[in-house]
Amino acid sequence: VMFIGSIKGLNKHSTAREGNYMGMVATALGILSVLMSPGFHSAHLRFFATFLAAAGVGYSVATNVKMEDMPQLVAGFHSFVGLAAVFAGFASYFNPLSGYTVMKA
Protein backbone atom coordinates (compact mmCIF):
# COMPACT_ATOMS: atom_id res chain seq x y z
CA VAL A 1 0.00 0.00 0.00
CA MET A 2 2.88 2.35 0.77
CA PHE A 3 4.42 1.72 -2.66
CA ILE A 4 1.14 2.71 -4.30
CA GLY A 5 1.07 5.86 -2.17
CA SER A 6 4.66 6.51 -3.19
CA ILE A 7 3.82 6.33 -6.88
CA LYS A 8 0.80 8.55 -6.31
CA GLY A 9 3.01 11.06 -4.50
CA LEU A 10 5.42 11.15 -7.43
CA ASN A 11 2.56 12.32 -9.65
CA LYS A 12 3.02 16.03 -8.79
CA HIS A 13 6.04 18.22 -8.14
CA SER A 14 4.51 19.49 -4.92
CA THR A 15 4.22 15.97 -3.43
CA ALA A 16 7.27 14.30 -5.04
CA ARG A 17 9.46 14.62 -1.95
CA GLU A 18 6.84 12.90 0.24
CA GLY A 19 6.40 10.23 -2.43
CA ASN A 20 10.13 9.53 -2.40
CA TYR A 21 10.20 9.31 1.39
CA MET A 22 7.22 6.97 1.42
CA GLY A 23 8.93 4.73 -1.13
CA MET A 24 12.12 4.65 0.95
CA VAL A 25 10.21 3.74 4.11
CA ALA A 26 8.25 1.04 2.26
CA THR A 27 11.48 -0.45 0.90
CA ALA A 28 13.12 -0.42 4.34
CA LEU A 29 10.07 -2.12 5.86
CA GLY A 30 10.16 -4.74 3.11
CA ILE A 31 13.82 -5.49 3.77
CA LEU A 32 13.20 -5.69 7.51
CA SER A 33 10.27 -8.05 7.01
CA VAL A 34 12.49 -10.37 4.97
CA LEU A 35 15.22 -10.29 7.61
CA MET A 36 12.73 -11.03 10.40
CA SER A 37 10.84 -13.80 8.60
CA PRO A 38 11.06 -17.25 10.19
CA GLY A 39 12.21 -18.91 6.95
CA PHE A 40 15.25 -16.65 6.56
CA HIS A 41 17.34 -18.64 9.06
CA SER A 42 21.03 -17.68 9.06
CA ALA A 43 21.45 -16.21 5.58
CA HIS A 44 22.04 -12.68 6.86
CA LEU A 45 25.66 -12.45 5.75
CA ARG A 46 24.83 -13.69 2.25
CA PHE A 47 21.89 -11.28 2.06
CA PHE A 48 23.94 -8.24 3.09
CA ALA A 49 26.84 -9.17 0.79
CA THR A 50 24.49 -9.45 -2.17
CA PHE A 51 22.63 -6.30 -1.14
CA LEU A 52 25.83 -4.25 -0.90
CA ALA A 53 27.18 -5.60 -4.19
CA ALA A 54 23.94 -4.76 -5.99
CA ALA A 55 23.82 -1.32 -4.37
CA GLY A 56 27.39 -0.62 -5.49
CA VAL A 57 26.66 -1.64 -9.08
CA GLY A 58 23.42 0.34 -9.13
CA TYR A 59 25.03 3.45 -7.69
CA SER A 60 27.95 3.39 -10.09
CA VAL A 61 25.68 2.92 -13.09
CA ALA A 62 23.21 5.57 -11.92
CA THR A 63 25.91 8.20 -11.33
CA ASN A 64 27.49 7.70 -14.75
CA VAL A 65 24.36 7.82 -16.91
CA LYS A 66 23.20 10.98 -18.68
CA MET A 67 19.65 12.20 -18.25
CA GLU A 68 18.98 11.52 -21.94
CA ASP A 69 19.78 7.84 -21.36
CA MET A 70 17.49 7.48 -18.35
CA PRO A 71 14.73 5.49 -20.15
CA GLN A 72 17.29 2.92 -21.27
CA LEU A 73 18.68 2.72 -17.74
CA VAL A 74 15.23 2.12 -16.27
CA ALA A 75 14.54 -0.54 -18.91
CA GLY A 76 17.85 -2.22 -18.09
CA PHE A 77 17.11 -2.25 -14.37
CA HIS A 78 13.65 -3.68 -15.04
CA SER A 79 15.25 -6.52 -16.98
CA PHE A 80 17.23 -7.36 -13.83
CA VAL A 81 13.92 -7.52 -11.92
CA GLY A 82 12.68 -10.06 -14.46
CA LEU A 83 15.90 -12.03 -14.12
CA ALA A 84 15.47 -12.07 -10.34
CA ALA A 85 11.95 -13.47 -10.81
CA VAL A 86 13.38 -16.22 -13.02
CA PHE A 87 15.99 -17.11 -10.38
CA ALA A 88 13.30 -17.15 -7.68
CA GLY A 89 11.25 -19.53 -9.82
CA PHE A 90 14.25 -21.81 -10.34
CA ALA A 91 14.98 -21.80 -6.61
CA SER A 92 11.39 -22.72 -5.84
CA TYR A 93 11.38 -25.46 -8.48
CA PHE A 94 14.64 -27.07 -7.41
CA ASN A 95 13.79 -26.95 -3.69
CA PRO A 96 10.32 -28.52 -3.57
CA LEU A 97 10.67 -29.58 0.07
CA SER A 98 10.75 -26.01 1.31
CA GLY A 99 7.85 -25.09 3.57
CA TYR A 100 7.09 -21.93 1.60
CA THR A 101 6.57 -23.51 -1.83
CA VAL A 102 2.97 -24.58 -1.29
CA MET A 103 0.43 -21.83 -0.84
CA LYS A 104 -2.79 -22.76 0.91
CA ALA A 105 -6.03 -20.92 0.33
Secondary structure, DSSP 8 states (H G I E B T S, - for coil): -HHHHHHHHTTSGGGHHHHHHHHHHHHHHHHHHHHHSGGGTT-HHHHHHHHHHHHHHHHHHHHH--GGGHHHHHHHHHHHHHHHHHHHHHHHHH-TTSTTS----
